[in-house]
Amino acid sequence: MAKKLPRDPGAPKRNMSAYLLYQNAMREQFKALNPGMTFGQLAKYTSAMYAEMPPAEKEAWVARAEADKARYLHELASYVPPPGYDAKGDAIIAPLGAKGRGKSGKPEKDPNAPKRNMSAYLLYQNA
């Protein structure tokens, strides 16, 4: 798996969905009710509770998510990224052809590197 690109520490924190806001708010309460649950089981339980939630209560979480999105967009509008970061605060990737890589994108081979051992077939063929 590829490494996650670093973000500018001064960049605005991204907005959260209604489900993530619910999950973060209810995690400690659900942990107290079910102390033996693993992290995965707790996530499944939270998901089930969110799915069974009445629509009126869900709308309250959606409204909080909309408010968080408005906060993020407001902060993003006034954010000036430092050099090396894009407008959202993510690091800009160097092109693949740079930094010791050839045209194909593979690392260049060291000409002083030792040769690999010969297979039995190559030894037989050369004899």
Phi, psi and chi 1 to 4 in degrees:
 res  aa     phi    psi   chi1   chi2   chi3   chi4
   1 MET       -  140.2 -171.0  170.3  173.5      -
   2 ALA   -70.6  149.9      -      -      -      -
   3 LYS   -71.1  147.7  -81.1 -170.7  175.4  179.2
   4 LYS   -75.3  134.8 -150.7  172.8  177.3 -175.5
   5 LEU   -71.6  143.2  -68.0  174.5      -      -
   6 PRO   -70.8  148.7   24.4  -31.2      -      -
   7 ARG  -108.6  155.3  -79.7 -175.1   49.3   83.2
   8 ASP   -66.7  124.9  173.9   25.1      -      -
   9 PRO   -62.6  -21.8    1.1   -1.4      -      -
  10 GLY   -90.1   -2.2      -      -      -      -
  11 ALA   -71.3  150.7      -      -      -      -
  12 PRO   -64.7  142.5   11.6  -17.0      -      -
  13 LYS   -70.9  133.3 -166.6  167.8  164.9   45.9
  14 ARG   -63.4  154.3  -70.6 -163.5  173.1  115.3
  15 ASN   -74.6  154.6   58.6  -49.9      -      -
  16 MET  -108.4  151.9  -74.4 -161.3 -108.2      -
  17 SER   -76.4  169.5   66.6      -      -      -
  18 ALA   -60.4  -41.3      -      -      -      -
  19 TYR   -64.3  -43.1  172.7   70.7      -      -
  20 LEU   -65.8  -38.3  -79.0  176.9      -      -
  21 LEU   -62.3  -43.3  -71.1  169.2      -      -
  22 TYR   -62.4  -46.4  172.6   76.9      -      -
  23 GLN   -61.3  -45.1 -174.8 -179.4   35.3      -
  24 ASN   -65.9  -35.9  -70.6  -17.6      -      -
  25 ALA   -72.6  -34.9      -      -      -      -
  26 MET   -98.0   -8.1  -56.6  -57.1  -78.0      -
  27 ARG   -54.6  -51.0 -177.0  177.1  -65.5  125.1
  28 GLU   -64.2  -38.8  -68.3  -55.8  -42.1      -
  29 GLN   -65.1  -44.0 -176.4  179.9  -22.1      -
  30 PHE   -67.5  -34.5  -69.7  156.7      -      -
  31 LYS   -64.8  -39.4  -98.8 -169.3 -157.9  175.8
  32 ALA   -67.6  -37.1      -      -      -      -
  33 LEU   -72.1  -33.4  -69.5  171.5      -      -
  34 ASN  -129.3   77.2  -50.9  -64.0      -      -
  35 PRO   -66.8  -22.8   18.8  -25.8      -      -
  36 GLY   -87.8   -0.7      -      -      -      -
  37 MET   -74.2  142.7  -83.3 -169.4  172.2      -
  38 THR   -80.1  174.3   63.4      -      -      -
  39 PHE   -61.4  -44.4 -178.5   80.2      -      -
  40 GLY   -64.3  -42.9      -      -      -      -
  41 GLN   -64.1  -38.5  -69.4  170.0  -24.8      -
  42 LEU   -65.0  -38.5 -165.3   61.1      -      -
  43 ALA   -65.2  -41.4      -      -      -      -
  44 LYS   -64.8  -41.1  -79.5 -175.7  179.7 -179.9
  45 TYR   -64.5  -44.7  178.6   75.9      -      -
  46 THR   -61.2  -42.3  -53.6      -      -      -
  47 SER   -62.1  -43.1  175.0      -      -      -
  48 ALA   -64.9  -41.1      -      -      -      -
  49 MET   -65.1  -37.8  -65.6  -57.9  -72.2      -
  50 TYR   -68.9  -38.7 -175.0   75.6      -      -
  51 ALA   -66.9  -34.2      -      -      -      -
  52 GLU   -85.4   -3.5  -66.6  170.1    5.4      -
  53 MET   -65.6  139.7 -171.3 -174.4  -57.4      -
  54 PRO   -62.8  147.5   -3.6    5.8      -      -
  55 PRO   -56.3  -35.1  -22.4   29.7      -      -
  56 ALA   -63.9  -40.6      -      -      -      -
  57 GLU   -71.2  -35.7 -164.2  175.4  -27.2      -
  58 LYS   -63.4  -37.0 -123.8 -179.1 -138.8 -174.8
  59 GLU   -61.0  -34.6  -78.5  -57.9  -44.6      -
  60 ALA   -63.3  -40.5      -      -      -      -
  61 TRP   -70.1  -36.5  -70.2  105.0      -      -
  62 VAL   -65.0  -38.6  170.4      -      -      -
  63 ALA   -63.9  -40.1      -      -      -      -
  64 ARG   -64.1  -38.6  -72.6 -177.5 -169.8  176.8
  65 ALA   -65.5  -40.3      -      -      -      -
  66 GLU   -63.8  -40.1  -71.1  -63.7  -36.7      -
  67 ALA   -64.8  -39.2      -      -      -      -
  68 ASP   -67.0  -36.7 -167.8   39.8      -      -
  69 LYS   -66.4  -41.2 -175.1  175.5 -177.8  178.6
  70 ALA   -62.7  -40.7      -      -      -      -
  71 ARG   -60.7  -46.5  177.3 -135.4   26.7  107.3
  72 TYR   -62.5  -46.3  172.3   66.9      -      -
  73 LEU   -63.6  -37.0  -67.9  174.2      -      -
  74 HIS   -65.4  -45.3  177.1   71.7      -      -
  75 GLU   -67.5  -36.1  -71.4  177.4    8.1      -
  76 LEU   -67.7  -33.8 -166.3   62.3      -      -
  77 ALA   -64.2  -34.1      -      -      -      -
  78 SER   -96.3    1.7   60.5      -      -      -
  79 TYR   -81.7  129.0  170.8   66.6      -      -
  80 VAL  -112.9  111.7  177.7      -      -      -
  81 PRO   -72.5  141.7   23.1  -29.4      -      -
  82 PRO   -73.5  167.0   22.9  -28.9      -      -
  83 PRO   -58.4  138.9  -15.4   21.9      -      -
  84 GLY    95.0   -1.8      -      -      -      -
  85 TYR  -127.2  148.2  -67.0   94.8      -      -
  86 ASP   -85.9 -174.5   65.8    5.5      -      -
  87 ALA   -65.1  -20.8      -      -      -      -
  88 LYS   -96.0   -3.2  -70.0 -173.7  176.0 -179.8
  89 GLY    97.4    4.7      -      -      -      -
  90 ASP   -84.3  148.1  -65.3  -37.4      -      -
  91 ALA   -67.7  143.5      -      -      -      -
  92 ILE   -86.1  131.0  -62.0  172.8      -      -
  93 ILE   -82.5  137.6  -50.8  168.8      -      -
  94 ALA   -72.6  147.0      -      -      -      -
  95 PRO   -61.8  152.1   12.0  -18.4      -      -
  96 LEU   -63.2  -29.6  -78.7  178.5      -      -
  97 GLY   -70.9   -7.7      -      -      -      -
  98 ALA   -91.9  167.9      -      -      -      -
  99 LYS    58.4   68.9 -137.3  163.2   78.5  169.9
 100 GLY    72.9   18.1      -      -      -      -
 101 ARG  -115.3  142.7  -63.6 -162.7  175.7  -99.4
 102 GLY   -80.2 -170.8      -      -      -      -
 103 LYS   -64.7  -31.2  -68.6  178.7 -175.8  175.7
 104 SER   -80.2   -9.6   65.5      -      -      -
 105 GLY    95.6   -7.0      -      -      -      -
 106 LYS   -84.9  152.2  -66.4 -179.3 -177.4  176.0
 107 PRO   -64.0  144.8  -12.5   19.4      -      -
 108 GLU   -71.1  142.6  -68.5  177.5   11.0      -
 109 LYS   -80.7  137.3 -174.4  176.4  179.4 -174.4
 110 ASP   -72.5  123.7 -179.0   12.9      -      -
 111 PRO   -67.6  -20.3   18.1  -25.4      -      -
 112 ASN   -93.0    3.3  -60.7  -36.4      -      -
 113 ALA   -67.9  144.7      -      -      -      -
 114 PRO   -67.1  150.2   19.7  -27.0      -      -
 115 LYS   -75.8  153.4  -58.8 -133.9 -175.0  -66.9
 116 ARG   -74.9  159.2  -63.7 -171.8   57.7  168.3
 117 ASN   -70.4  153.1   55.6  -13.9      -      -
 118 MET   -84.6  144.9  -68.8  176.7   69.1      -
 119 SER   -76.8  164.5   68.0      -      -      -
 120 ALA   -59.8  -38.4      -      -      -      -
 121 TYR   -63.9  -43.4  175.5   71.9      -      -
 122 LEU   -65.4  -39.1  -75.3  176.7      -      -
 123 LEU   -61.4  -43.7  -70.4  171.0      -      -
 124 TYR   -63.6  -44.3  166.2   76.2      -      -
 125 GLN   -64.5  -39.7 -171.9 -180.0   24.1      -
 126 ASN   -71.1  -29.1  -70.5  -19.9      -      -
 127 ALA   -77.0      -      -      -      -      -
